[in-house]
Amino acid sequence: MTTALHHPPQPLTRLRAHLFRAGPVILIDDRNGLAFLIQPAMDVTVSQIAFLVRHSTGFLCVAMPARDCDRLRLPPMPGSEPGTLVRGMAVAVDATDGITTGISAADRARTVRVLADPASDYHDLRRPGHVIPLRVDEAGEECPAYASLALSLVREAGAGNAAVVACLVGASGELADPAEAAAMAGECGLEQATFSSPAPRTLDVQP
C-alpha cells in the first residue's frame, strides 16, 4: 500500500530542507481533513515545543521506530490495537533527569530529545509521563498514516530518526481544517503537503 504525498504547494525538496533546518512543517490528511504539525525530534528546542503546544491540541507524540520503543521498554498503550483511535501509541513517558513536573515546554523538550537519542536506555525515562511515543512498524500497518509519513520525511531530510507530531487547531480552538492549515502555513512561513493512505508502506511523491 502506498502513501501519496501531493505537492503543490512547494516542491518536496523544500519540505525536506525545512525539516533539515529543524523547522516544523504541516501535513494534511485529505481523507479526514486533519492537519498535523511535524517537527524533527533529535535537537528540538524549548521554543519549538512551545510553538507546537501553542498551535496544537497540546497533546504531543513522538513517532519513532517500534524497535527503538522496544529498546527503551515502551510497550503499547493498553487499547492501542490496530483499528482503534490510539493505535500505535506506547505508554507515556517523561525524562528521568533534568525536568520538574514534566508538563512544561522545557520539560517536554528534554523528554523528546531523550526519546530521539540512540544512546538513551530505559533508565533514562520514567512512566507514566507527558509525551506519547508512537510505535512505527517497518510495514506501516500498525500505526496511523501520519506517524509513518512524519518519520519517513524526517529520516529523508537527514534530521534524525524520530518526529514530534501534534494535531493543529484553528483560532476557535477546534481542530484546524485544510483552509486554516494553509492560512497558518502562509502566516508562519511553514511548508505544507497533503497526503492520503490508510496504511502507508512507501512514499509516492506526486508533482
GIMO-V766076 format. One record per residue. SS is DSSP state (2 for helix, 1 for strand, 0 for the rest). PHI is phi in radians with two decimals (NA if undefined). OMEGA is omega in whole degrees, 0 to 359 (999 if undefined). Layout:
BEGIN
ss=SS phi=PHI omega=OMEGA
ss=SS phi=PHI omega=OMEGA
END
This chain:
BEGIN
ss=0 phi=NA omega=189
ss=1 phi=-2.15 omega=170
ss=1 phi=-1.56 omega=175
ss=1 phi=-1.71 omega=178
ss=1 phi=-1.88 omega=187
ss=1 phi=-1.59 omega=185
ss=0 phi=-2.52 omega=54
ss=0 phi=-0.98 omega=7
ss=0 phi=-1.49 omega=181
ss=0 phi=-2.14 omega=176
ss=0 phi=-1.01 omega=181
ss=2 phi=-1.05 omega=179
ss=2 phi=-1.06 omega=179
ss=2 phi=-1.26 omega=177
ss=2 phi=-1.08 omega=180
ss=2 phi=-1.17 omega=179
ss=2 phi=-1.09 omega=178
ss=2 phi=-1.11 omega=178
ss=2 phi=-1.15 omega=180
ss=2 phi=-1.09 omega=177
ss=0 phi=-1.40 omega=176
ss=0 phi=1.26 omega=175
ss=0 phi=-1.61 omega=178
ss=0 phi=-1.32 omega=172
ss=1 phi=-2.24 omega=180
ss=1 phi=-1.99 omega=172
ss=1 phi=-1.96 omega=181
ss=1 phi=-2.04 omega=178
ss=1 phi=-1.48 omega=184
ss=0 phi=-1.36 omega=176
ss=0 phi=-1.44 omega=184
ss=0 phi=-2.19 omega=177
ss=0 phi=1.36 omega=179
ss=0 phi=-1.25 omega=179
ss=1 phi=-2.09 omega=184
ss=1 phi=-2.23 omega=170
ss=1 phi=-1.54 omega=182
ss=1 phi=-2.09 omega=184
ss=1 phi=-2.43 omega=174
ss=1 phi=-0.97 omega=186
ss=0 phi=-1.60 omega=194
ss=0 phi=-0.98 omega=183
ss=0 phi=-2.11 omega=185
ss=0 phi=-1.06 omega=182
ss=0 phi=-1.79 omega=177
ss=2 phi=-1.08 omega=181
ss=2 phi=-1.15 omega=177
ss=2 phi=-1.19 omega=176
ss=2 phi=-1.12 omega=178
ss=2 phi=-1.06 omega=177
ss=2 phi=-1.10 omega=180
ss=2 phi=-1.06 omega=181
ss=2 phi=-1.11 omega=184
ss=2 phi=-1.14 omega=186
ss=0 phi=-1.87 omega=182
ss=1 phi=-2.30 omega=175
ss=0 phi=-1.19 omega=184
ss=0 phi=1.55 omega=180
ss=0 phi=-1.60 omega=186
ss=0 phi=-1.71 omega=176
ss=1 phi=-2.09 omega=175
ss=1 phi=-2.17 omega=176
ss=1 phi=-1.33 omega=184
ss=1 phi=-2.65 omega=181
ss=1 phi=-1.01 omega=179
ss=2 phi=-1.02 omega=180
ss=2 phi=-1.14 omega=176
ss=2 phi=-1.25 omega=174
ss=2 phi=-1.06 omega=178
ss=2 phi=-1.13 omega=179
ss=2 phi=-1.08 omega=181
ss=0 phi=-1.57 omega=179
ss=0 phi=1.01 omega=179
ss=0 phi=-1.94 omega=182
ss=0 phi=-1.28 omega=176
ss=1 phi=-1.01 omega=174
ss=0 phi=-1.13 omega=177
ss=0 phi=-0.94 omega=180
ss=0 phi=1.50 omega=184
ss=0 phi=-1.68 omega=181
ss=0 phi=-1.20 omega=176
ss=0 phi=-0.94 omega=181
ss=0 phi=1.67 omega=178
ss=0 phi=-1.74 omega=181
ss=0 phi=-1.17 omega=182
ss=0 phi=-1.85 omega=182
ss=0 phi=-1.04 omega=180
ss=0 phi=1.53 omega=183
ss=1 phi=-1.34 omega=174
ss=1 phi=-1.79 omega=181
ss=1 phi=-1.07 omega=181
ss=1 phi=-1.23 omega=184
ss=1 phi=-2.41 omega=166
ss=1 phi=-2.24 omega=171
ss=1 phi=-1.13 omega=179
ss=0 phi=-1.23 omega=184
ss=0 phi=-2.12 omega=172
ss=0 phi=1.47 omega=179
ss=0 phi=-2.35 omega=175
ss=0 phi=-1.93 omega=182
ss=0 phi=-1.37 omega=181
ss=0 phi=1.70 omega=188
ss=0 phi=-1.68 omega=182
ss=0 phi=-1.19 omega=177
ss=2 phi=-1.06 omega=179
ss=2 phi=-1.11 omega=180
ss=2 phi=-1.16 omega=181
ss=2 phi=-1.23 omega=175
ss=2 phi=-1.06 omega=178
ss=2 phi=-1.07 omega=180
ss=2 phi=-1.11 omega=179
ss=2 phi=-1.05 omega=180
ss=2 phi=-1.13 omega=176
ss=2 phi=-1.11 omega=178
ss=2 phi=-1.06 omega=185
ss=2 phi=-1.44 omega=184
ss=0 phi=-1.42 omega=181
ss=0 phi=-1.13 omega=179
ss=0 phi=-1.51 omega=180
ss=0 phi=-1.20 omega=170
ss=0 phi=-2.26 omega=189
ss=2 phi=-1.14 omega=178
ss=2 phi=-1.21 omega=183
ss=2 phi=-1.44 omega=182
ss=1 phi=-2.29 omega=174
ss=1 phi=-2.05 omega=186
ss=1 phi=-2.31 omega=0
ss=1 phi=-1.43 omega=182
ss=1 phi=-2.67 omega=188
ss=1 phi=-2.11 omega=178
ss=1 phi=-2.11 omega=185
ss=1 phi=-1.83 omega=172
ss=1 phi=-1.23 omega=174
ss=1 phi=-1.96 omega=183
ss=1 phi=-1.34 omega=179
ss=1 phi=-1.82 omega=179
ss=0 phi=-1.42 omega=185
ss=0 phi=-1.07 omega=180
ss=0 phi=-1.36 omega=180
ss=0 phi=1.23 omega=185
ss=0 phi=-1.78 omega=187
ss=0 phi=-1.88 omega=182
ss=0 phi=-2.31 omega=178
ss=0 phi=-1.11 omega=181
ss=2 phi=-1.02 omega=183
ss=2 phi=-1.13 omega=181
ss=2 phi=-1.21 omega=179
ss=2 phi=-1.11 omega=180
ss=2 phi=-1.18 omega=179
ss=2 phi=-1.04 omega=180
ss=2 phi=-1.12 omega=180
ss=2 phi=-1.08 omega=181
ss=2 phi=-1.15 omega=179
ss=2 phi=-1.11 omega=177
ss=2 phi=-1.06 omega=183
ss=2 phi=-1.13 omega=177
ss=0 phi=-1.39 omega=183
ss=0 phi=1.24 omega=185
ss=0 phi=-1.92 omega=177
ss=0 phi=1.86 omega=187
ss=0 phi=-2.24 omega=177
ss=1 phi=-2.76 omega=183
ss=1 phi=-2.34 omega=172
ss=1 phi=-1.36 omega=181
ss=1 phi=-2.25 omega=178
ss=1 phi=-2.49 omega=181
ss=1 phi=-1.46 omega=185
ss=1 phi=-1.24 omega=174
ss=1 phi=-2.07 omega=179
ss=0 phi=-1.61 omega=183
ss=0 phi=-1.12 omega=181
ss=0 phi=-1.36 omega=185
ss=0 phi=1.62 omega=175
ss=0 phi=-1.45 omega=178
ss=1 phi=-1.01 omega=184
ss=0 phi=-1.23 omega=173
ss=0 phi=-1.58 omega=183
ss=2 phi=-0.98 omega=180
ss=2 phi=-1.15 omega=178
ss=2 phi=-1.16 omega=178
ss=2 phi=-1.12 omega=179
ss=2 phi=-1.12 omega=179
ss=2 phi=-1.10 omega=179
ss=2 phi=-1.14 omega=179
ss=2 phi=-1.03 omega=179
ss=2 phi=-1.17 omega=182
ss=2 phi=-1.17 omega=185
ss=2 phi=-1.74 omega=180
ss=0 phi=1.21 omega=181
ss=0 phi=-1.74 omega=171
ss=0 phi=-1.39 omega=179
ss=1 phi=-2.51 omega=177
ss=1 phi=-2.66 omega=177
ss=1 phi=-1.98 omega=181
ss=1 phi=-2.30 omega=175
ss=1 phi=-2.66 omega=173
ss=0 phi=2.80 omega=178
ss=0 phi=-1.29 omega=183
ss=0 phi=-2.74 omega=188
ss=0 phi=-1.27 omega=170
ss=0 phi=-2.03 omega=179
ss=1 phi=-2.37 omega=178
ss=1 phi=-1.69 omega=175
ss=1 phi=-2.08 omega=185
ss=1 phi=-1.49 omega=181
ss=1 phi=-1.97 omega=179
ss=0 phi=-1.23 omega=999
END
